[in-house]
Amino acid sequence: MRLKSFVFKLNVSEIGNFNGNGCLRVFWLGLGGDIEKLLSITKELDERLLKVGVRKEKRKFTPH
């Protein structure tokens, strides 16, 4: 499976973490920039994976 080529720029818009039991569990980066192109890649990937039997995630995609 080959996806179209995309050129786009992203930047870090937020930094955060989730703690659990007093320990750092998850470190995350929020993305900004050309999110529309990133969303088009995820849409194309979802469509192609559906054709081979992989169901789309029910949650809305949030780049991070």
C-alpha positions in Angstrom: 0.0 0.0 0.0 1.5 3.3 -1.0 0.1 6.7 0.0 0.4 9.9 -1.9 3.4 12.1 -1.1 2.6 15.0 1.1 4.9 17.9 2.1 3.7 19.9 5.2 5.1 21.6 8.3 4.1 20.9 11.9 5.1 22.6 15.1 4.8 21.9 18.8 1.9 24.0 20.1 1.6 22.5 23.6 3.5 20.2 25.9 1.9 18.3 28.7 1.9 15.1 30.7 -0.4 12.7 32.5 0.6 11.6 36.0 -0.4 8.3 37.7 0.4 7.3 41.3 2.8 10.3 41.6 4.8 9.2 38.6 5.0 10.6 35.1 3.0 8.2 32.9 2.6 9.9 29.6 4.4 12.9 28.0 2.6 14.4 25.0 3.1 17.1 22.4 0.2 19.1 20.9 0.7 19.8 17.2 0.1 23.0 15.2 0.9 24.0 11.7 -0.5 22.4 8.6 -3.0 20.1 10.4 -5.3 20.0 7.3 -2.7 18.1 5.3 -2.1 15.7 8.3 -5.8 15.1 8.5 -6.0 14.3 4.8 -3.3 11.7 5.3 -5.2 10.1 8.1 -8.4 10.1 6.0 -6.7 8.4 3.1 -5.1 5.8 5.4 -8.4 5.1 7.1 -10.1 4.6 3.7 -7.3 2.2 2.5 -7.3 0.2 5.7 -11.0 -0.2 5.6 -10.6 -1.9 2.2 -8.5 -4.6 3.8 -10.8 -5.1 6.8 -9.4 -2.7 9.4 -12.2 -0.6 10.9 -11.8 3.1 11.5 -11.3 4.4 15.0 -14.6 5.7 16.4 -12.9 8.6 18.2 -12.1 11.8 16.3 -8.5 12.0 15.3 -6.6 14.5 17.4 -3.0 15.0 16.3 -0.6 14.8 19.3 
